[in-house]
Amino acid sequence: MLTMLAALSCGLILIYRLQPDSPAYLTLIPAFMWPAGLTILTLCLFRRTHWRATSMCLASYVLFTVLCVDEWRVIKISKWSSKDISRVDLPNETIRIVSLNCSTSSVSSCEEVLRYKPDIILYQESPSTRLLERVATKLYGKTGCVISTPDCSIVISGKVVSSEANPRLHYTIIKVVLKNGSTVAVVNTRLATPQIDIEFWRPSVWRAHASRRAKQRKQIDEVMKAIESLPSDMPVIVGGDFNVPANDGALDTLSSRLFDSFKQAGFGWGNTATNSWPVHRIDQIWLSRQFVAVRNVAIS
């Protein structure tokens, strides 16, 4: 039995690292739950005569955690907490970015961002244009710009040079001159929503998840195609509601030009899905190599 658990752990390492589409259903299970659950089961099965097999199992779980669990690398001790982020002194050239899924579209949820004084706001499941303009005016006055679509809106301080904001697309992309004079490309995206189904014994459920992963891959490829049309030296910011866990295979092509800012500067528990039980980091901000991430925090 212990040997089978070790083999299962090794198989999960391959699935989480290689991210093939066919077992995508498995990766919806938060990665940290696998070593936790398997460790408890292994300790329940422990016998003194099986200490070698037990050690092999525990070693495989540690290996899985190091290679596949996103959370363990980013829980750091800091002199300030995520609730203090609005009071942190940052260099003048720092760009503050907030990504918020505003599904309720209420005034209060839309204006949650005001206290953090962001330079760029990425709204998914967007509020009305009127509410977005209200936020832009409160934050930036006459320098505020709003690019509004039903799903992926951007509120920003600066001069928008060009924009592609087709409501039928799953992303909005703009080129903007920021207040510091630099020209950057900003992309706000929201990928297809995953199907949540606990009937794991049904082959149709596994096929549906594989199909959804393939669709999300295609959507990311379309985002990258838009980015590749930009000058290679142009700084790029991509953020939004990716609707996939961190390290998901659908995001593979992003890493060819961008990096996950949370892996460089994440602090605390970065998961955002769901609000009540945040077990997946689906809200992410990716940056091109011209940027250095200073701090990335999920705020509840």
N, C-alpha and C positions, 0 to 999 in steps of 0.2 A: 504493500500500500504506500509506504513512504517513497519507494522508488518511483511509483506512478505520480506522486505529488511533485517530485523533483522534475520528472519528465514534463508534467503539465506546466510547471514554472518556466522551463526552458522553451517550451512551445509558445507560451505567452510572450516571452522575450522576443521571439522571432516575429510574432504577429504585431506587437506594439512598435518594434523597430522598423520593420519592412512596410507595414501599413498596407497590405493587399486589400482590395475592395471586398472580396467575397466574405471574409469574416469581420466586416466593419461593425456588425452588431456587437461583437465582444468589446470593442474599444469604446462603446458608450458607457460601459461599466468603468467608473473612475479607477484609474490605474492603482492608486494607493490602497484600494480595497482588496486587491488580489493578495499582496504579501501579508496584509493584516489578517485576512480570513484564513489563508493557508498556514500562517504561523500558528494561529489558534488551533486549527485542526491537527497540525503536526505535534504540538505540545500535548494535545489530548491523546494522541496515539503513541506518545513517547514511552519506551521501555528501556531499562538500563542495557539490555542486550542489543538494542538497536541504536546506540549512540552514534555510530558512524553514518548510518542512513539518515538519522535526524540531523546531524551536522551538515550532510550533503544537501538536504532540503533547505535548511536555514541559510546556507551559503547561496543557494540559487535564488532565494527570496531577496537577500541583500543585493545580489547582482541585478535582479529585476528592478529593485527600488532605485539603484544608482543609474541604470540605463533608461528606465521607462517612466519613472514617477517624477512629474514636474515639480510637485510641491516641496519636496525636501530640499531643493537647491535654493529656494527663494525665501524661506522663513528665516529672517535675519533680525538680530537685535540692533535697534537704532535708538538714538537719543530723542527721537520724536515719533509719534504714532501717526497713523493714516488720518486721524481726525485733526491733526495739527497742520496739515499740508498747506492750508491757506495762509499760514503765518510764517512759512519757511522763506528765508532770504535766499534768492537765487541770483546768479550772474545776470547782468542786463541783457545779454544776448540769448538767454534761455527762452524757449517757446513752450508755453503751457498748452497742453492739448487735453480736452475732455471728450470722451465718447460716451454717449448716453442713449439707451433704448427708451424712448419716451412713449410707450404703448398706450398710456392712459390719456395722453395729450392734454392734461390739465395744466392750468397756469402754474401751480405749485411744482409739479414735476418738471415742467419746462424750465423753470427758473431756479432749480436746485443748483445749477452750475454757477450762479452769480457770485457766490462767496469765494469761489476758487480763482476768480479773475483770469479765465483762460484767454489765450490769443486765438485759439481755434476750437470750435465746438462741432462735433460730429453727432448729429441726431439720426437715429434709426426709428422706424415707425413714427414718422415725424409729426410734430404739432402743426397747426395751421401756419400759413405764411404770416398772418397777423401777429401770432404769438412769437414767431421767430424774429420778426422785425422789432417787436417790443424788447426782446432780449438784446438784440444788436444795439439798439438805441441806448439801453441802460448801461451796457458794458463799454461801448466804443463811441457813442455819440455819432457824429457825422461820418466817421471813418469806417463804420460798420457796414458789412456787406452780407446779404442773405442769398443763398442759392437753395431754392426750395423744391423738393419733390415729395410725393407721398411717403417714400420709404427711406431715402438717403439725403438728408439736407445738411448744409454746411453754413455755419455762422462764423464770420471771420473779420478780423481787423486788418485792413489792407486794401490794395487795389487789385481787383480781379482782372486779369489779362484775357483769359479765355475760360470757357467752361463747357462741359458736356453733361447735361442733366436731363436725360430722357427718362420720363417716369416709368417706361417699360424695362429699363435696365436695372440691374441689381447693384449698381454703383453710380456715384457721381464723382467726376474728376474736374479739378480746376487748376489753373496756373495763377498764382497770386504774388504780388509784390508786398512783402510784409513791412511793418513799420521800421524794421532795421535796415530796409533797402534790399534785402535778398529776395530772389525769385525762387519759389518752390512750387512743386506740384502736390496737391492734397487730394487724396482719394478716400471717400466714405463708402463702405460697402455693407451689405447685409445678405448673406448667403441663404440658400434654401433651408427652411426649418426642418430639423431632423424628425423622423417618425419615432414616437415613443410607444413601444409595444412590449409587454412582458411575456407574450406567448412565444417563448424562444424555441419551443418544440415544432413550430410550424415553418416549413421551408420557405413559404411565401414571405414571412417576416424577414428572414435572412436576405432573400432576394431584394426586398424593398429597401433594406438598408444599404446593400451593395449598390443598387441603382441610385440612391440618394447621394452616396459618396461620389459616384461617377459624375453626377450632376454638379456637385459642389466643386469637384476638380475642374470641370469645364468652366464654371463661373470664375474660378481663380485664374485659369488660363486666359480668360477674356480680360480680366483686370490687368494681368501681366502684359498682354498684347497692347493695351492702352498705354501702359507705362513704358514699354519698349519703344513706342513711337516718339517718346520724349528724348531730348538730348541726353546723352549718356552721363554728362556731368551735372545734370539738374538734380538737386536734392528732392527726395520724394518721401511723403508721409502717407501711409495707408493705415486706416483704422476702421473700426466698426464692430458690428455684431456678426461674427463669423459662423455662429451656430455649429461649431465643431470644437472638440476639446483641443487644448494645446498639444502640439506635436502630431496632429492628425495628418494623415496622408494627403488630404485634399489641399493642404497648404504647402506642399513640397516645392512648387515652382517659385513661391515667394522668396525663398532663401537664395535664389540665384542672384538677386540684386539687393535684397533687404534683410534686416535682422529683427528678431522679436525683441522689442525694447524691454519687456519684462524679464527676459533671461539675463539681460545686461544690468538692469537697475531695479528689478522688482523688489518690493518689500512687503512682507506679511503674506496673508492668505489672499492670493490674487484671483481666486475663483469667483464667478459672478452668476452662475446658473445653478440653481435658481436663487432668487433673493432669500427665501426661507432656508434653503439647504444648498449653499454654494459649493458644488462638487466638481464643476468644470469651469475652466477659464476660456469662455467663448468670446468675451470682449477683449480685443487685442489691439495694440498699436505697433505697427512695423515701420522701420525707418531705413533709409538708404545709408550707405557707409559714410556720407559726409557729416552725419549727426553722431553725437555721443549722448546716450540716454543718461540723464541725471537721476531721475527717480520715477518709478511707475508703481502706482498704488491703486488698489480697488477699494472704493469707498462705499460703505453701506448706509 
